[in-house]
């Protein structure tokens, strides 16, 4: 039995009691972690779409292949910079709150890599609009978009210089440069998407199958441009109202992944569009909705076939000239890919 005079051992002192209280990281590096997490998900989609493109479109022009390769490399560098920044601030410098305000080379390089990816993707869209619309008004709208892209590049260059010159805590005083980047990007998206929709609306032929395909392209163009514009606008707003945190950087990480995936989705959608046109040709559904039955009753079998063949060729030429799909070379690619797939299975 213990003595009544025995002293009771005191509980161990808290080893962290003497440390200074950490600042809240929810709206700074917490937001960066969330942006990186969603960015990793979208990066996986980018890798999948790049693999799909390399497998299905081996006969594309060299500049298109270089574009896809450049997007994949830049996206890989971008997500690597995000991982390095999070690891440096939250793991390597754990219990060093002062380093959270200094910044790191990885966070400083995020701005130029983001700007280059966005301008590269928007340049592809501008080239596509130039190919499908030869009217003077369309060229003027594309020229306005190019001016916005030049302004975007200028803001990006200035933000990069200030990012290397200032600390992370002082960069909030020049966050208007980030606003300039994404404000110019939103204007570019609006000009290009609006021009593309106008061109598609004016390309309707009155044939049910072709008009249905054009409507699908219009909806897809609006959704793609709307999604990137929403994230660009959110980045613009948060960089203005909350310049002292990193929420706008987290939104920008997701936004730049959407730019890359939208371009790859446009390139990979050509096969499905070609199959849809070929299916309509085989089913003979390219006749105008009100005239098909009348022409079948007035013409013989051979005359009816010749009329349909002529009409179908006109539609193929119209769609192919818009830069969305190439029926002439696509069918041979489909046969070669199917033959190669059969040989691989065998």
KADAHU-V783281 format. One record per pair of residues at least 24 apart in sequence whose C-alpha atoms are under 10 Angstrom apart, sorted by the first residue. I is the first residue (numbers start at 1). J is the second residue. Records with the same first field share a line. If there is no record, write none. Layout:
I: J ; J
This chain:
19: 95
20: 95 ; 97
21: 95 ; 97
22: 95 ; 96 ; 97 ; 98
23: 97 ; 98 ; 100
25: 90 ; 100 ; 245 ; 246
26: 245 ; 246 ; 247
27: 242 ; 244 ; 245 ; 246 ; 247 ; 248 ; 250
28: 100 ; 244 ; 245 ; 246 ; 247 ; 248 ; 249 ; 250
29: 85 ; 86 ; 89 ; 90 ; 100 ; 245 ; 246 ; 247 ; 249 ; 250
30: 86 ; 90 ; 246 ; 247 ; 250
31: 245 ; 246 ; 247 ; 248 ; 249 ; 250 ; 251
32: 82 ; 83 ; 85 ; 86 ; 245 ; 246 ; 247 ; 248 ; 249 ; 250 ; 251 ; 253
33: 82 ; 83 ; 85 ; 86 ; 87 ; 90 ; 250
34: 247 ; 250 ; 251 ; 253 ; 254
35: 82 ; 246 ; 247 ; 248 ; 249 ; 250 ; 251 ; 252 ; 253 ; 254 ; 255
36: 78 ; 79 ; 80 ; 81 ; 82 ; 83 ; 85 ; 86 ; 249 ; 250 ; 251 ; 253 ; 254
37: 79 ; 82 ; 83 ; 250 ; 253 ; 254
38: 250 ; 251 ; 253 ; 254 ; 257
39: 75 ; 78 ; 79 ; 82 ; 250 ; 251 ; 252 ; 253 ; 254 ; 255 ; 256 ; 257 ; 258
40: 76 ; 79 ; 80 ; 82 ; 83 ; 253 ; 254 ; 257
41: 254 ; 257
42: 75 ; 253 ; 254 ; 255 ; 256 ; 257 ; 258 ; 260 ; 261
43: 72 ; 75 ; 76 ; 78 ; 79 ; 254 ; 257 ; 258 ; 260 ; 261
45: 257 ; 258 ; 260 ; 261 ; 264
46: 71 ; 72 ; 75 ; 76 ; 257 ; 258 ; 260 ; 261 ; 262 ; 263 ; 264 ; 265
47: 72 ; 75 ; 76 ; 261 ; 264
48: 261 ; 264
49: 260 ; 261 ; 263 ; 264 ; 265 ; 267 ; 268
50: 261 ; 264 ; 265 ; 267 ; 268
52: 264 ; 268
53: 264 ; 265 ; 267 ; 268 ; 269
54: 268
55: 337
56: 268 ; 271 ; 333 ; 334 ; 336 ; 337
57: 267 ; 268 ; 270 ; 271 ; 330 ; 333 ; 334 ; 337
58: 333 ; 337
59: 329 ; 330 ; 333
64: 124 ; 267
67: 120 ; 121 ; 124 ; 263 ; 264
68: 121 ; 260 ; 263 ; 264 ; 267
70: 117 ; 120
71: 116 ; 117 ; 118 ; 120 ; 121 ; 257 ; 259 ; 260 ; 261 ; 263 ; 264
72: 117 ; 260 ; 261 ; 264
74: 113 ; 114 ; 116 ; 117 ; 260
75: 113 ; 114 ; 117 ; 256 ; 257 ; 260
77: 109 ; 110 ; 113 ; 114
78: 106 ; 109 ; 110 ; 111 ; 112 ; 113 ; 114 ; 117 ; 253 ; 256 ; 257
79: 110 ; 253 ; 257
80: 106 ; 110
81: 105 ; 106 ; 107 ; 108 ; 109 ; 110 ; 113
82: 106 ; 107 ; 109 ; 110 ; 250 ; 253
83: 107
85: 110
99: 168
100: 167 ; 168 ; 169
101: 167 ; 168 ; 169 ; 170 ; 171
102: 166 ; 167 ; 168 ; 169 ; 170
103: 163 ; 164 ; 166 ; 167 ; 168 ; 169 ; 170 ; 171
104: 163 ; 164 ; 167 ; 168
105: 163 ; 164
107: 163 ; 164 ; 168 ; 249
108: 159 ; 160 ; 161 ; 162 ; 163 ; 164 ; 165 ; 166 ; 167 ; 168
109: 160 ; 163 ; 164
110: 160 ; 163 ; 249 ; 252 ; 253
111: 156 ; 157 ; 158 ; 159 ; 160 ; 161 ; 163 ; 178 ; 181 ; 249 ; 252
112: 153 ; 156 ; 157 ; 158 ; 159 ; 160 ; 161
113: 156 ; 160 ; 256
114: 156 ; 181 ; 252 ; 253 ; 255 ; 256 ; 257
115: 149 ; 152 ; 153 ; 154 ; 155 ; 156 ; 157 ; 160 ; 181 ; 182 ; 185 ; 256
116: 152 ; 153 ; 156 ; 256
117: 256 ; 257 ; 259 ; 260
118: 149 ; 152 ; 153 ; 181 ; 182 ; 185 ; 228 ; 255 ; 256 ; 257 ; 258 ; 259 ; 260
119: 146 ; 149 ; 150 ; 152 ; 153 ; 185 ; 188 ; 259
120: 149 ; 259 ; 260 ; 263
121: 256 ; 259 ; 260 ; 261 ; 262 ; 263 ; 264
122: 146 ; 149 ; 185 ; 188 ; 189 ; 192 ; 259 ; 260 ; 263
123: 149 ; 188 ; 192
124: 263
125: 188 ; 189 ; 192 ; 193 ; 196 ; 263 ; 266
126: 188 ; 189 ; 191 ; 192 ; 193 ; 195 ; 196
127: 192 ; 323
128: 192 ; 196 ; 322 ; 323 ; 324
129: 192 ; 193 ; 195 ; 196 ; 197 ; 199 ; 322 ; 323
130: 192 ; 195 ; 196 ; 322 ; 323
131: 321 ; 322 ; 323 ; 324
132: 196 ; 199 ; 200 ; 203 ; 318 ; 319 ; 320 ; 321 ; 322 ; 323 ; 324
133: 195 ; 196 ; 198 ; 199 ; 200 ; 203 ; 321 ; 322 ; 323
134: 199
135: 199
137: 195
138: 191 ; 192 ; 194 ; 195 ; 196 ; 198 ; 199
139: 195
140: 191 ; 195
141: 188 ; 191 ; 192 ; 194 ; 195
142: 188 ; 191 ; 192 ; 195 ; 196
143: 191 ; 192
144: 187 ; 188 ; 191 ; 192
145: 184 ; 185 ; 186 ; 187 ; 188 ; 189 ; 190 ; 191 ; 192
146: 188 ; 191 ; 192
147: 184 ; 188
148: 181 ; 183 ; 184 ; 185 ; 186 ; 187 ; 188 ; 189 ; 191
149: 181 ; 184 ; 185 ; 186 ; 187 ; 188 ; 189
150: 184
151: 180 ; 181 ; 183 ; 184 ; 185
152: 177 ; 178 ; 179 ; 180 ; 181 ; 182 ; 183 ; 184 ; 185 ; 186 ; 187 ; 188
153: 180 ; 181 ; 184 ; 185
154: 180 ; 181
155: 179 ; 180 ; 181 ; 182 ; 184
156: 180 ; 181 ; 182
157: 181
168: 244 ; 245 ; 246
169: 243 ; 244 ; 245
170: 244
171: 243 ; 244
172: 239 ; 240 ; 242 ; 243 ; 244 ; 245 ; 246
173: 243 ; 244
174: 239 ; 243
175: 236 ; 238 ; 239 ; 240 ; 242 ; 243 ; 244 ; 248
176: 236 ; 239 ; 240 ; 243
177: 236 ; 239 ; 240
178: 235 ; 236 ; 239 ; 240 ; 243 ; 248 ; 249 ; 252
179: 232 ; 233 ; 234 ; 235 ; 236 ; 237 ; 238 ; 239 ; 240 ; 248
180: 236 ; 239
181: 232 ; 235 ; 236
182: 229 ; 231 ; 232 ; 233 ; 234 ; 235 ; 236 ; 237 ; 239 ; 252
183: 229 ; 232 ; 233 ; 234 ; 235 ; 236 ; 237
184: 232 ; 236
185: 228 ; 229 ; 232 ; 233 ; 236
186: 225 ; 226 ; 228 ; 229 ; 230 ; 231 ; 232 ; 233 ; 236
187: 229 ; 232 ; 233
188: 225 ; 229
189: 224 ; 225 ; 226 ; 227 ; 228 ; 229 ; 232
190: 222 ; 225 ; 226 ; 228 ; 229
191: 225
192: 221 ; 225
193: 218 ; 221 ; 222 ; 223 ; 224 ; 225 ; 226
194: 218 ; 221 ; 222 ; 225
196: 221 ; 222
197: 221 ; 222
199: 322
200: 319 ; 322
203: 318 ; 319 ; 322
204: 318
205: 288 ; 314 ; 315 ; 318
206: 286 ; 287 ; 288 ; 289 ; 290
207: 285 ; 286 ; 287 ; 288 ; 289 ; 290 ; 291 ; 311 ; 312 ; 315
208: 280 ; 285 ; 286 ; 287 ; 288 ; 289 ; 290
209: 276 ; 277 ; 279 ; 280 ; 281 ; 284 ; 285 ; 286 ; 287 ; 288 ; 289 ; 315
210: 276 ; 277 ; 280 ; 285 ; 286 ; 287 ; 288 ; 312 ; 315 ; 316 ; 318 ; 319
211: 286 ; 288
213: 273 ; 276 ; 277 ; 319
214: 319
216: 273
217: 266 ; 273 ; 324
220: 262 ; 266
221: 262 ; 266
223: 262
224: 258 ; 259 ; 261 ; 262 ; 263 ; 265 ; 266
225: 258 ; 259 ; 262
227: 255 ; 258 ; 259 ; 262
228: 252 ; 254 ; 255 ; 256 ; 257 ; 258 ; 259 ; 262
229: 255 ; 259
230: 255
231: 255 ; 256 ; 258
232: 256
266: 324
267: 324 ; 325
269: 324 ; 325
270: 323 ; 324 ; 325 ; 326 ; 327 ; 330
271: 324 ; 325 ; 326 ; 327 ; 330 ; 331 ; 333 ; 334
272: 325
273: 324 ; 325 ; 326 ; 327
274: 316 ; 319 ; 320 ; 324 ; 325 ; 326 ; 327 ; 328 ; 330 ; 331 ; 334
275: 327 ; 330 ; 331 ; 334
277: 312 ; 315 ; 316 ; 319 ; 325 ; 327
278: 312 ; 316 ; 327 ; 330 ; 331
280: 312
281: 308 ; 309 ; 312 ; 313 ; 316
284: 308 ; 309 ; 312
285: 312
286: 311 ; 312 ; 315
287: 311 ; 312
